[in-house]
Amino acid sequence: MTRPAPRSDAAGPRSGGAGLGGLGVGPVHEQVYRYLVRVGRARTAAEVAAELALAPRTSGAVLRALERQALVTRTAIRPPSYLASPPELALEPLLAQRREELARIRLYARELQGTFRQAVGSRSSDLVEVVVGRERVLRYYLHLVQGARARFDALTKPPYVAGDDFSDVLDAEGAAIGRGVHARSVYESESLSGSPTLTVVDRSIALGEEARATSGLPLKLALFDRRVGFVPLALDEPAQGAVVVRPSPLLDALGALFDGIWARAVPLLSSGDSDTGDGLTDRSRQVLRLMSDGLKDESIARALGVSRRTVQKCVTAAMTELGARTRFQAALLAHDRGWFDGY
């Protein structure tokens, strides 16, 4: 005798769904549980077997296993029937159990990492560590941000490992700044002409970060307490992996590189900062410096959070003061007069 085909909406998680496999619920068990959830009434093992085209013995064994997991309850009538427990209540103990298992795995991973570090000991490979894959790179980066205690320095340019969603990164950096970490970032000026860099700059400054910009950053870099460096393996594809640099002459060189770039970069202001608009203010010097880096008026205005007209007024005032006939000449004369010193 041919058994009826199982109904498609009871056969398992819908396309793209996560299912219950991660909670230790097998495919057939989930199929039966979903069926009982759908019908909303008690069913005997024979009825479940007939509906889902299962062997009666299999149906009975699965229902008893689901009962042990508290996913179904058994009625007192004969023959016994089974009713699905409410999913929100029934699945929570399984979720809690899985969270405990994950916590134990994390603890074990830390112990293994400690054993690994002891094993490599004084080997030179301990000075650098390679992290491969987008998810691992992002997790490691967030771990370093969360572990920073005094200072965080970065050279920043697209593309970004986080893509267009910087929520986790900005939350971690904001928390670090909130506990007293001094954060400084230099952004590549060419990327300030559009999103997502402008979004990152504005939100980071609002969190309390010191931000500057310059052209032609040679690499992307993050330094944590000057004890750990984080450098992408590939500049154009940071998701490929990253190199973690431990205390060494190489880390010292990266720190010196950042300090040199920071010294010549121009400070950036958030969109909430006010504009003085009178004569050769700090704002005018910022405009000239960004202009000398090759940014157009609109990009400068967006970077400094002012209008394009304000940028043009600053340039005009500077050209008048310098006696320059062209913008290029104004940038050269401003540099000769030391107007960019300290920026």
Number of C-alpha atoms within 10 A of each C-alpha: 3 5 12 12 12 16 12 10 12 20 18 20 16 11 7 6 8 9 16 17 11 11 15 13 18 13 15 16 22 22 22 25 25 19 23 21 19 12 12 13 12 19 20 19 24 16 15 22 21 17 17 21 16 21 14 15 11 14 23 17 13 20 24 18 15 21 17 11 16 18 26 25 18 17 14 9 7 7 10 12 20 23 21 25 19 13 13 8 11 15 16 11 14 19 14 12 12 15 13 12 12 12 12 12 12 12 12 12 12 12 11 12 12 11 12 12 12 11 11 11 11 10 9 9 11 17 16 18 13 15 20 16 13 17 15 15 24 20 13 16 19 17 12 20 25 17 13 23 16 15 18 23 23 22 24 22 22 18 17 18 20 16 10 13 12 16 11 13 18 17 15 19 22 22 15 22 22 12 11 12 21 18 24 20 23 27 29 23 26 21 20 24 18 12 12 17 22 20 14 20 27 21 16 22 20 15 18 16 21 18 22 24 30 23 19 12 17 12 14 23 22 25 26 21 18 18 15 19 25 26 21 23 18 14 17 14 14 22 23 18 21 26 17 23 22 19 14 13 11 14 21 16 11 19 19 12 14 19 12 11 18 24 12 16 25 27 23 25 23 19 17 12 11 12 16 12 15 11 16 15 15 16 23 25 22 24 27 29 25 27 21 20 19 16 21 15 20 16 22 25 21 20 28 25 19 20 15 16 12 18 26 16 16 23 24 19 18 24 21 13 13 15 12 17 11 11 16 15 15 23 25 13 17 22 15 10 10 10 18 18 13 11 19
